[in-house]
Amino acid sequence: MVARQKGQTRLEKGERPMSNAADSAANAGVMPVREGYDLDVEALESWMAKNVEGYQGPLKLFQFKGGQSNPTYKLSAASGEYVLRRQPSGKLAKGAHAVDREARIMAALGTTDFPVARVFGLCTDETMLGSIFFVMEMVDGRIFWDATFSEVPAEERAAYFSEMNRVLARLHGLDYRALGLEDFGPQGSYFERQISRWTKSYLADEDAGRDPGMDRLIEWLPGAIPASDETSIVHGDFRCDNLIFHPTEPRVLAVLDWELSTLGHPLADFTYHAIMYRMPPEIVAGLGDVDPASLSLPTEADYVAEYCANTGRSGIPDFDFYIAFNFFRLAAIFHGIKGRVARGQAASANAESRVASYPCLVALAVEAMESCQAGKSRTLW
């Protein structure tokens, strides 16, 4: 067991927590299961006994504090501790809350050297707990909710950034065909598909309303897509607080939260990760209010250069298009949270703060779009 020390906690995370240091305590760890999210413990114990190797009860349930989209639970038993993720109850948007896809990609990656939690089993029988779910191992290590890695000595921080960069580049270099994932998503035209998907999601969620900035982005993005096209496995939400690091080393033990994973363009995935350099920390883990160099962190340009070196690229043209696209995509996700709050379906107690952050994400997307429109989009590196 990992001892509780500064910057070292034994936990598994929920989904999309608020990531600034001031709010990490409100999102890290577990709490009693919230009203309306109870599970049938007897049915779950029966399933665990049949599907989880070595399982021994009795079983105790807790709910992770973070998590808007897919309710996430800590399961404590005599045989150890596990994590359960399930779809929320009620009416679901088409293609959303795909915990079955999470289980599939994690199981496939578990056959490689890529750092991912072991999946014990997936249950698609909705009558068991009221929705489909999967159970995975609970990984011991550290999660950094603050993108400045303030809990790490300054001279070690660059190594943690290099490890994040390496792990994402490794994911993009895996052969999805060899892993049996050739049908995990359409191949090619990723930006067209994603822009269409999130546009439809935005327009369909009338409970969340409309935004002039989002409407402008929806009009502009399809015609601004770069000509080059590639396909790889993409995580879809690669951030420092979706990673479990070794207790004392700059080494990732497990990448979490695969709900948005698919086959897609690796540059979309990397630049989503890289928006941390522009992201206000009160929204998700970001460096938008600091000078990275003053904290012994690589600059945005240096970080892009390292990814290019890890993947054999000469640079990333049209960089600001990718930034605009990713802030649009994240804004569309937060727009969906706004709709779930309006319908009373949000699983996280912090969902309303996500709604408050939505306009800022739209503004950041519009800023990058206007940079492109003004002919100022850069090539990095």
Protein Blocks (a to p, Z undefined) as FASTA:
>chain_A
ZZddehiacddddehiafbfklmmmmgccddddehiaccfklmmmmmmmmmghiacdddd
dddfbhjklccdddddfkbccddddddedjddehiailklmmmmmmmmmmmmbdcdddfb
dcfbfklnopacddddddeddddfbfnlmmbcfklmmmmmmmmmmmmmmmmmpcfklnop
mmnpceejklmmmmmmmmmmmmmmmmnopafklmmmmmmmmmmgcfbdcddddehlacfk
lcccdfkbccdfbdghjllgccddfklmmmmmmmmmmmcfklmgcfklbcfklnopacfk
lmmmmmmmmnopabdehklmmmmmmmmmmmmmmmmmmmmmmnopafbfklmmmmmmmmmm
mmmmmmmmmmmmnopaccdZZ
